[in-house]
Structures are given as structure tokens and as C-alpha cells.
Amino acid sequence: MISPPWITEARAQIGVREIKGPKHEPKILAWWKAIKRGGIKDDETPWCAAFVGGCLEAVGITSSRFESAKSYESWGSPLSAPVYGCIVVFTRDGGGHVGFVVGQDKAGNLMVLGGNQGDAVNVKAFQRSRVTAYRWPLGVPADVGAPLPLLAAAELSTSEA
């Protein structure tokens, strides 16, 4: 399976995390600038949409250019089911969350590469019951119908804010 370029970009960011205190992670600030939200000058503002947008913009795809995860519910083309590399939007207490689908575990949970998952970029498991949308970049062919890769179980995400 060939990874879409935004997934290659996203994987390169695994391990980036917030810096506690008055300093802020430069990569997170750069993602805010990439999505035209350079007025946000910290890494405490929920940044999952900045991460997704920054990865898309880095490979020449216009993101939603908005700080809200839910802005991706109407971005790009809708998918009726997840495919490798798609953008997935979730509901959570107090808002939403957005990331990239990179597989599933044996229990059927989605494996999501995302930012601000426990204050870091990583891959975590998410229950499908939380999904509000699957989206794909306009004009880019999707491998619809291909099975999601089966990945080793990961911790269920419980903190995306």
C-alpha cells in the first residue's frame, strides 16, 4: 500500500508534543501559520485541526484553514466508510477531534494518526461510534473498498483537548 503524501508528512511528526509552561512547540506554531491562523501563538489551544491542516498544506492540498476539528465535516469529498489516509472527524465532550485513519485493530476500532492526542502526535485507537464524518481531498483518487490495515491494538484515546 502506498501512503498518500499527507500521511508520510504526518508520520514524520510522530512524537511532537506540547511544551508545558510559557514556551511553545515551534512545529505546532508553524501548523497554525500554515492554516492561516498565525494569530494563535500557543500550543495549549486545541491543535488537532492545525496538525491535519499543516500536513495537508505541506503537500500542496488546501486544508479547511480553520481551527475547528468540525470544519472538516464539510471539507473535501464525503466517504461512506473509512479508507487508509482519509480524514476522520469525531465527536467529544466540548467539541470535536480530527485525524487521519491509518488502520484498525482486531476489535474494529479505528487507528488514527493525529495531533493533540494526549498533547502529542501519535497513533491511538478510536471507537467508530464517535465518528461524525469521513472525508477525502477533492480531486485526489481514493482507494475506496480496500481493506484497512490491521494494526496492533493501541490505547483508546481519552484526551483530545
TIMILO-817953 format. One line per field, with one value per residue: x, y, z of N, C-alpha, C, CB in turn; residue number from 1. Coordinates in Angstrom, 3 decimals, decimal comma. Glycine has a CB too. Layout:
residues N
n.u: c(X_...) .
n.v: c(Y_...) .
n.w: c(Z_...) .
ca.u: c(X_...) .
ca.v: c(Y_...) .
ca.w: c(Z_...) .
c.u: c(X_...) .
c.v: c(Y_...) .
c.w: c(Z_...) .
cb.u: c(X_...) .
cb.v: c(Y_...) .
cb.w: c(Z_...) .
num: c(NUM_...) .
//
This chain:
residues 161
n.u: c(0,845_0,582_1,386_-0,569_0,713_0,246_0,008_2,563_3,870_2,544_3,288_5,967_5,892_5,315_5,581_5,992_5,173_3,249_4,761_5,022_4,196_5,519_6,836_6,479_5,779_7,575_6,864_4,113_3,212_3,974_2,213_-0,180_0,303_0,502_-2,124_-3,222_-3,800_-2,125_-2,307_-2,734_-0,802_0,161_0,629_-1,363_-3,971_-6,522_-5,218_-5,585_-6,825_-5,090_-2,813_-3,695_-4,398_-1,916_-0,342_-1,681_-1,451_1,325_1,840_0,696_-2,108_-5,071_-6,220_-8,951_-8,469_-9,167_-9,581_-11,181_-11,988_-14,368_-14,721_-13,845_-15,880_-17,340_-15,478_-13,633_-14,352_-17,131_-16,976_-18,383_-17,436_-14,502_-11,255_-7,820_-5,789_-7,750_-9,451_-10,785_-13,477_-14,408_-16,750_-16,603_-16,633_-17,387_-16,641_-15,002_-12,862_-10,134_-8,386_-6,172_-7,063_-5,342_-5,550_-7,034_-7,902_-8,024_-10,448_-11,983_-11,806_-10,905_-7,670_-5,923_-3,941_-2,981_-2,928_-2,561_-3,439_-3,608_-1,936_0,035_1,528_0,546_-0,397_-3,523_-6,223_-9,643_-13,088_-15,508_-18,073_-17,928_-17,482_-18,163_-17,782_-16,233_-13,734_-12,249_-9,576_-10,507_-10,452_-8,432_-7,735_-9,306_-8,671_-11,087_-12,880_-10,753_-9,351_-8,862_-5,628_-4,678_-3,766_-1,648_-3,177_-3,853_-3,718_-6,912_-8,068_-8,510_-8,215_-8,356_-8,198) .
n.v: c(-1,180_2,155_5,086_8,039_11,328_13,149_11,508_10,451_12,813_13,350_11,112_11,648_13,481_12,258_12,072_14,759_17,112_19,058_21,772_22,155_24,964_28,356_28,327_27,317_24,730_24,909_23,617_23,176_25,809_26,535_24,959_26,247_28,664_27,676_27,026_29,451_30,700_32,188_33,948_32,573_31,805_29,806_26,497_25,369_25,837_23,857_21,774_19,849_20,199_22,033_20,457_18,444_20,144_21,430_19,288_18,618_21,064_21,165_19,390_20,525_20,609_22,322_23,030_23,002_25,356_26,337_26,525_24,686_21,322_20,287_21,670_20,111_18,391_19,167_19,544_18,810_15,669_13,565_10,358_7,116_5,170_4,370_4,852_4,040_6,670_8,619_11,559_11,780_12,682_13,244_13,183_14,696_15,327_18,653_19,417_18,616_16,302_15,648_13,642_11,337_8,326_5,349_2,662_-0,255_-1,933_-5,304_-5,338_-3,680_-0,983_2,270_3,112_5,933_8,486_11,320_14,745_16,387_14,350_13,265_15,407_15,189_14,137_11,141_7,647_6,474_4,436_4,654_4,589_3,607_4,523_7,146_8,616_11,264_12,028_10,986_12,004_13,057_14,414_16,730_15,920_14,036_10,703_8,100_5,054_3,415_0,874_-0,778_-2,880_-1,789_-1,551_-3,989_-3,276_-3,483_-3,467_-0,377_2,081_3,265_6,403_9,023_11,649_14,523_17,236) .
n.w: c(0,000_-0,880_0,755_1,040_0,315_2,437_4,630_4,854_5,536_7,977_9,538_9,880_11,867_14,242_17,715_18,242_20,683_23,057_24,846_28,175_30,177_29,798_27,310_23,846_21,490_18,535_16,075_16,303_16,393_13,804_12,311_12,892_11,535_8,916_8,317_8,112_10,521_12,124_14,217_16,493_19,138_20,785_22,249_23,654_22,891_21,526_19,061_17,037_14,508_13,395_13,116_11,240_9,106_8,680_7,774_5,390_3,938_3,693_1,661_-0,507_-0,567_-0,059_3,095_5,520_6,669_9,147_12,682_13,921_14,564_13,624_11,278_9,256_8,678_6,488_4,549_1,551_-0,115_0,695_2,321_2,553_4,156_6,107_4,630_4,065_5,047_4,978_6,178_9,364_11,406_14,727_17,459_20,675_24,224_24,644_22,088_19,027_17,237_15,027_12,670_10,929_9,334_9,745_9,929_11,483_14,550_15,971_17,295_15,794_16,196_15,025_13,947_14,501_13,282_14,694_15,891_19,056_20,669_23,666_24,121_22,155_18,976_17,635_17,258_17,988_19,232_18,286_18,998_16,649_16,984_17,693_15,405_13,156_10,539_7,472_5,310_2,167_0,196_-2,357_-5,803_-5,631_-6,236_-4,400_-2,621_-2,508_-0,914_-0,447_2,043_5,428_6,914_9,327_12,519_15,416_18,606_20,198_22,795_23,765_22,779_25,040_25,596_23,908_23,985) .
ca.u: c(0,000_1,325_0,805_-0,746_1,798_-0,071_0,269_4,020_4,161_2,024_4,129_7,243_5,671_5,040_6,440_5,878_4,239_3,189_5,742_4,306_4,750_5,429_7,368_5,539_6,412_7,627_6,149_2,676_3,007_4,098_0,965_-1,166_0,600_0,221_-3,570_-3,609_-4,255_-0,886_-2,584_-2,704_0,619_0,461_0,365_-2,417_-5,227_-6,662_-4,489_-5,722_-7,116_-3,858_-1,951_-4,228_-4,249_-0,496_0,124_-2,262_-0,852_2,725_1,922_0,016_-3,565_-5,669_-6,966_-10,135_-7,923_-9,940_-9,066_-12,164_-11,997_-15,635_-14,668_-13,558_-17,092_-17,840_-14,308_-13,328_-15,439_-17,559_-16,818_-19,368_-16,697_-13,115_-10,202_-6,490_-5,389_-8,834_-9,624_-11,923_-13,906_-15,062_-17,358_-16,037_-17,204_-16,897_-16,261_-14,706_-11,462_-9,880_-7,105_-6,077_-7,221_-4,197_-5,823_-7,992_-7,399_-8,850_-11,778_-12,687_-11,561_-10,069_-6,346_-5,898_-2,734_-3,492_-2,268_-3,262_-3,962_-2,776_-0,998_1,133_1,229_0,720_-1,487_-4,376_-7,455_-10,880_-14,310_-16,225_-19,320_-17,670_-17,244_-19,210_-17,543_-15,015_-13,572_-11,108_-9,282_-11,113_-9,576_-7,425_-8,409_-9,267_-8,687_-12,340_-13,121_-9,574_-9,456_-7,933_-4,602_-4,887_-2,629_-1,663_-4,031_-3,243_-4,546_-8,055_-7,892_-9,438_-7,945_-8,008_-8,403) .
ca.v: c(0,000_3,408_6,113_9,374_12,199_13,775_10,528_10,455_14,041_13,192_10,133_12,299_14,361_11,470_12,430_16,188_17,277_20,376_22,096_22,712_26,218_29,539_28,077_26,624_23,903_25,627_22,930_23,435_27,197_26,541_24,425_27,335_29,590_27,001_27,051_30,874_31,060_32,571_34,739_31,667_31,819_28,869_25,087_24,903_25,871_22,560_21,913_18,709_20,693_22,651_19,361_17,898_21,176_21,633_18,154_18,776_22,232_20,855_18,627_21,269_20,471_23,358_22,491_23,800_26,640_26,765_25,872_23,740_19,962_20,083_22,292_19,053_17,629_19,587_19,755_17,715_14,791_12,621_8,914_6,395_4,277_4,814_4,296_4,410_8,037_9,600_12,422_11,334_13,659_12,609_13,991_14,542_16,291_20,002_19,753_17,547_15,913_15,261_12,985_10,525_6,887_4,579_1,244_-0,649_-3,023_-6,523_-5,045_-2,820_0,427_2,940_3,559_7,304_9,291_12,662_15,669_16,718_13,124_13,240_16,521_14,808_13,473_9,703_6,814_5,960_3,770_5,403_3,837_4,082_5,175_8,580_9,230_12,099_12,171_10,552_12,930_12,822_15,624_16,865_15,739_13,002_9,398_7,341_3,598_3,022_-0,558_-1,509_-3,094_-1,048_-2,408_-4,430_-2,846_-3,909_-2,638_0,777_2,667_4,061_7,809_9,567_13,083_15,204_18,676) .
ca.w: c(0,000_-0,974_1,619_0,474_0,798_3,727_5,690_5,010_6,295_9,340_10,255_10,226_13,022_15,449_18,838_18,560_21,800_23,695_25,872_29,327_30,664_28,937_25,969_22,971_20,461_17,254_14,990_16,460_15,952_12,342_11,751_12,950_10,429_7,646_8,045_8,111_11,865_12,794_15,406_17,648_19,480_21,869_21,955_24,552_22,146_20,860_17,799_16,118_13,157_12,895_12,687_9,994_8,080_8,395_6,956_4,058_3,290_3,400_0,413_-1,559_-0,525_0,773_4,242_5,846_7,130_10,308_13,892_14,446_14,011_12,926_9,951_8,281_8,370_5,176_3,689_0,625_-0,558_1,730_2,139_3,358_5,051_6,180_3,790_4,546_4,749_4,996_7,344_10,158_12,416_15,871_18,499_22,022_25,161_24,451_20,719_18,089_17,051_13,651_12,433_9,717_9,537_9,245_10,080_12,502_15,387_15,894_17,836_14,851_16,463_14,046_14,372_14,000_13,415_14,917_16,798_20,292_21,268_24,855_23,947_21,272_17,709_17,826_16,745_19,063_18,816_18,497_18,731_15,462_17,396_17,863_14,093_12,553_9,094_6,789_4,182_1,286_-0,587_-3,683_-6,951_-5,386_-6,229_-3,143_-2,767_-1,870_-0,925_0,034_3,490_6,282_7,505_10,705_13,332_16,814_19,449_20,867_23,843_23,311_23,072_26,024_25,783_22,662_24,150) .
c.u: c(0,891_0,620_0,583_0,329_1,509_0,138_1,772_4,446_3,730_2,889_5,456_7,118_5,389_6,070_6,433_4,851_4,292_4,334_4,974_4,997_4,701_6,013_6,366_6,288_6,395_6,878_4,648_2,360_3,083_2,838_-0,134_-0,941_0,236_-1,256_-4,138_-4,239_-3,047_-1,083_-2,632_-1,240_0,964_0,188_-0,644_-3,793_-5,362_-6,176_-4,604_-5,984_-5,901_-2,896_-2,419_-4,025_-2,810_0,073_-0,411_-1,587_0,606_2,896_1,073_-1,489_-4,125_-6,524_-8,248_-9,733_-8,750_-9,472_-10,003_-12,047_-13,245_-15,673_-14,399_-14,792_-17,655_-16,708_-14,157_-14,566_-15,829_-17,247_-17,848_-18,720_-15,242_-12,225_-8,863_-6,153_-6,497_-8,806_-10,879_-12,195_-14,698_-15,772_-16,611_-16,730_-16,569_-16,484_-16,049_-13,229_-11,322_-8,500_-7,174_-6,231_-6,011_-4,397_-6,944_-7,355_-8,360_-10,275_-12,597_-12,554_-10,691_-8,738_-6,121_-4,570_-3,204_-2,634_-3,161_-4,013_-3,091_-1,657_0,174_0,605_1,541_-0,403_-2,216_-5,603_-8,657_-12,069_-15,037_-17,517_-19,152_-17,545_-18,447_-18,998_-16,226_-14,909_-12,286_-10,849_-9,936_-10,062_-8,481_-8,145_-8,233_-9,338_-9,909_-12,530_-11,931_-9,694_-8,441_-6,874_-4,959_-3,625_-2,771_-2,506_-3,221_-4,216_-5,696_-7,822_-8,948_-9,250_-7,487_-8,179_-7,210) .
c.v: c(1,244_4,440_7,396_10,306_12,863_12,800_10,412_11,664_13,880_12,221_10,737_13,175_13,588_11,812_13,906_16,314_18,695_20,532_22,750_23,996_27,316_29,353_27,254_25,893_24,622_24,928_23,159_24,860_27,295_25,977_25,475_28,303_28,968_27,032_28,475_31,312_31,438_33,461_33,886_31,415_30,858_27,442_24,497_24,956_24,526_22,638_20,728_19,175_21,397_21,578_18,799_18,901_21,415_20,530_18,253_19,916_21,957_20,094_19,258_21,118_21,529_22,700_23,291_25,212_27,228_25,970_24,820_22,384_19,742_20,757_21,254_18,195_17,981_19,849_18,570_16,952_13,838_11,170_8,224_5,445_4,734_4,111_4,784_5,822_9,064_10,419_11,918_12,386_12,905_13,645_13,715_15,551_17,649_20,332_18,548_17,227_15,462_14,636_12,206_9,048_6,172_3,077_0,994_-1,741_-4,210_-6,297_-4,158_-1,341_1,009_3,315_4,897_7,973_10,725_13,468_15,987_15,517_12,869_14,264_16,201_14,292_11,997_8,964_6,237_5,298_4,638_4,514_4,449_4,814_6,681_9,324_10,059_12,271_11,515_11,429_12,622_14,088_15,599_16,630_14,697_11,657_8,682_5,852_3,043_1,514_-1,385_-1,703_-2,243_-2,010_-2,763_-4,096_-3,392_-2,935_-1,515_1,256_3,435_5,504_8,287_11,070_13,698_16,711_19,328) .
c.w: c(0,000_-0,104_0,840_1,055_2,144_4,885_5,925_5,845_7,750_10,151_10,684_11,474_14,315_16,525_19,177_19,672_22,334_24,676_27,009_29,782_29,619_27,532_25,176_21,868_19,110_16,115_15,085_16,014_14,428_11,685_11,796_11,794_9,090_7,296_8,145_9,426_12,728_14,004_16,664_17,957_20,603_21,426_22,932_23,887_21,443_19,404_16,847_14,688_12,556_12,393_11,347_8,859_7,694_7,523_5,535_3,302_2,886_2,097_-0,696_-1,624_0,419_1,851_4,444_6,262_8,263_11,513_14,472_13,760_13,171_11,556_8,871_7,960_6,994_4,182_2,737_0,193_0,560_1,327_3,018_4,352_5,074_5,169_4,347_4,087_4,807_6,280_8,051_11,221_13,477_16,716_19,806_22,922_24,911_23,035_19,835_18,091_15,612_13,540_11,136_10,065_8,925_9,426_11,059_13,346_15,293_16,386_16,896_15,136_15,356_14,675_13,684_14,330_13,541_15,854_17,969_20,850_22,492_24,752_23,026_19,939_17,900_17,114_17,944_18,457_19,181_18,170_17,539_15,826_17,578_16,532_13,649_11,049_8,698_5,551_3,418_0,473_-1,973_-4,761_-6,785_-5,370_-4,892_-3,443_-2,029_-2,011_-0,483_1,538_4,249_6,814_8,947_11,487_14,740_17,619_20,081_21,922_23,219_23,711_24,049_26,226_24,475_22,794_24,801) .
cb.u: c(-0,962_1,437_1,708_-2,186_2,074_-1,520_-0,333_4,726_3,447_0,565_4,385_7,739_4,516_5,060_7,828_5,466_4,551_1,841_6,891_4,239_6,166_6,124_8,740_4,526_5,699_9,059_6,449_2,229_4,058_5,332_0,521_-1,084_2,090_0,698_-4,312_-4,580_-5,051_0,001_-3,886_-3,484_1,038_-0,365_1,665_-2,426_-5,270_-8,135_-3,065_-6,858_-8,320_-3,186_-1,924_-5,731_-4,854_0,288_-0,308_-3,772_-0,921_3,322_1,475_0,564_-3,988_-6,516_-6,097_-10,950_-7,855_-11,470_-8,788_-13,578_-11,922_-16,771_-13,589_-12,438_-18,149_-18,694_-13,015_-12,350_-15,028_-19,067_-15,358_-20,307_-16,814_-12,576_-10,385_-5,422_-4,788_-10,191_-9,741_-11,659_-14,769_-14,045_-18,891_-14,467_-16,989_-15,767_-15,026_-15,161_-11,020_-10,006_-6,729_-4,732_-8,563_-2,920_-4,587_-9,334_-7,232_-8,211_-11,650_-14,116_-10,892_-10,774_-5,205_-7,062_-1,742_-4,875_-1,871_-4,225_-3,945_-2,201_-0,468_2,011_2,053_0,749_-0,957_-4,794_-7,574_-10,907_-15,230_-16,541_-19,828_-16,404_-16,932_-19,246_-17,535_-15,042_-13,560_-11,362_-7,771_-11,759_-8,957_-6,647_-7,874_-10,429_-7,362_-13,543_-13,528_-8,253_-9,251_-8,686_-3,228_-5,220_-2,518_-0,221_-4,707_-2,893_-3,713_-9,397_-7,939_-9,269_-6,880_-8,864_-9,647) .
cb.v: c(-0,003_3,900_6,379_9,923_13,267_14,286_9,140_10,473_15,263_12,695_8,905_13,148_15,301_9,941_12,010_17,047_16,279_20,581_23,036_21,681_26,013_30,677_27,352_27,612_22,536_25,820_21,427_23,214_28,135_25,728_23,163_28,086_29,986_25,566_26,121_31,149_29,885_33,258_35,478_30,309_33,208_29,204_24,281_25,738_27,072_22,088_22,144_17,782_21,651_23,501_18,251_17,545_22,461_21,717_16,815_19,029_23,455_20,057_17,181_20,877_19,033_24,341_22,522_23,126_27,633_26,579_26,904_24,293_18,911_20,598_23,382_18,163_17,877_20,840_19,942_16,762_13,998_12,781_8,438_5,625_2,775_4,592_4,714_3,407_8,080_8,902_13,966_9,933_14,824_11,838_13,682_14,751_15,840_20,231_20,569_17,919_14,778_16,469_12,055_10,772_6,370_5,016_0,517_-1,133_-2,560_-7,638_-4,371_-3,175_0,620_4,184_2,503_8,114_9,099_12,598_16,944_17,869_11,888_11,847_16,943_13,745_14,091_9,338_5,673_7,096_2,370_6,691_3,815_2,910_4,558_8,779_8,148_13,473_13,661_8,995_14,395_11,596_15,789_18,262_17,016_13,254_8,518_7,760_2,961_3,790_-0,979_-0,753_-4,578_-0,345_-1,718_-5,968_-1,306_-3,999_-3,488_1,927_3,586_3,528_8,630_8,847_13,309_14,679_18,949) .
cb.w: c(1,225_-2,459_2,832_0,771_-0,223_3,731_5,323_3,622_5,659_9,302_9,377_9,049_12,735_15,134_18,553_17,294_22,924_24,412_25,321_30,495_31,115_29,600_26,038_22,368_20,351_16,849_15,018_17,937_16,599_11,904_12,514_14,308_10,436_7,699_9,028_6,975_12,516_11,834_15,241_17,368_19,867_23,121_21,998_25,829_21,115_20,909_18,090_16,580_13,184_13,999_13,748_10,146_8,551_9,684_7,586_4,159_4,229_4,529_0,651_-2,833_-0,070_-0,082_5,533_6,967_5,973_10,074_14,939_14,274_15,138_13,772_9,911_8,805_9,436_5,322_4,541_1,258_-1,817_2,001_2,490_2,461_4,593_7,567_2,277_4,044_3,426_4,845_6,942_10,802_11,775_16,722_18,636_22,031_26,638_25,337_20,727_16,691_18,060_12,711_13,608_8,995_8,902_9,956_10,523_11,868_16,872_16,705_19,200_14,835_17,844_13,487_14,011_14,588_12,192_15,449_16,077_20,058_20,246_25,074_25,282_21,939_16,510_19,335_15,793_20,038_19,471_17,633_19,979_14,539_18,689_18,671_13,042_13,232_8,690_6,420_4,677_0,347_-0,740_-3,853_-7,276_-4,031_-7,364_-2,200_-2,217_-2,488_-2,280_-0,323_3,827_7,458_7,452_10,782_13,359_17,390_20,537_19,853_24,753_23,907_21,794_27,345_26,884_21,509_24,971) .
num: c(1_2_3_4_5_6_7_8_9_10_11_12_13_14_15_16_17_18_19_20_21_22_23_24_25_26_27_28_29_30_31_32_33_34_35_36_37_38_39_40_41_42_43_44_45_46_47_48_49_50_51_52_53_54_55_56_57_58_59_60_61_62_63_64_65_66_67_68_69_70_71_72_73_74_75_76_77_78_79_80_81_82_83_84_85_86_87_88_89_90_91_92_93_94_95_96_97_98_99_100_101_102_103_104_105_106_107_108_109_110_111_112_113_114_115_116_117_118_119_120_121_122_123_124_125_126_127_128_129_130_131_132_133_134_135_136_137_138_139_140_141_142_143_144_145_146_147_148_149_150_151_152_153_154_155_156_157_158_159_160_161) .
//
